[in-house]
Amino acid sequence: MPLTKIADGIRTGIAGRSFDGSLKFDCGADGVIILASGDVSTVDRDTDCALHLSTENLQKLLAGKLNPMTAVMLGKIRITGDMPTALKLARLLG
């Protein structure tokens, strides 16, 4: 699935919810999805935190089929930047 469709799904899923900070889903050559102040974009920029993962693992994460903690421990997700921002994501998507 293209990242633009995934971004649209995230945008719909978080409608009406707030997210303080900025976070990047970095899917390497496939591109990025930026979540910042309730806005979702596929235009790359600096963020407080970045999750580095494959597009496939991003889809699993968003569908609840991939436990974030297990994924980090297994190396399926690598987090750089501000860890509290990454933790806010779990509350937002939960």
N, C-alpha and C positions, 0 to 999 in steps of 0.2 A: 504494500500500500504506500502510495506517495506521502511524503511528510506533510504536504499541504492538506491532505484529507485527515491525517492524524491531528494536525493543528486545529482544523475545523471541529473535530470531535472534542478536543480539549476545551476549545472556546465554548462550545455548547455545554459541556459538562461542568464548567466552573461559573457559568452565568449566574450572577447575583452573589457570588462569593468574593471575598477579598483575599489578596495575597500580598503581604508586605515584603518587598525585596524583589530580586530578579534571579531567575534560574534558567539555565540553558540545558536542553537535551541535545547533546552533541553525538550525532550518529555518523561521524566520520565523513566519508565521501558522499553519503546520502544527503547530508546537510544538517541543519539545526532547527530546533523549535525553541523560541524564547518566550518565557512566561514572566511578565513584569507588570506589577500593579494592576492585575486583572486583565491585561492585554496579552494576546497570543500572536506571535509573528514568526515567520521563517527567515527573517533578515538577521544575519549574524551581527552581534555586538558584544561588548564586555558585559558580564553579569556578576552578581555576588557569588554564585555557585554554579558549577557545571557537573552534569551527570554524563559520563562518557559510556555509551552503550550502543549495541547494534539496533537497527530499526526493528528487527524481530523481537528483541528483548524489550524495547520500548512498548511495542504493542502488547506484549504479555504483561508488562508492569501495569499499564493503564487498564487492562482487562481484569486485573486482580489474579492473574495466573502465575505471577512471579513475585515471590516474597522479597521485598527490597533488602532486608538484612541478609538473607541467604544469598541473594544475588551479589551483594557486595563481598561477602565472605568467599564466594566461589569465583570472584573476578569477572562476573558478567556485567557489573556496573562499577565504574571507578568514579569517585567523587573528588572534585578539586574545589577549593575555595571555602566559603563559609558554611560549615556543617549545620548550624542552626537553621539556615535557609533550606537546606535539603530536608530537614526534619519537618518543616512547615508544609512541605509538599505532601507528606503522608496524611496530614490532617485535612488538607485541601481535597485530595483525591478520595479520601476515605468515606 
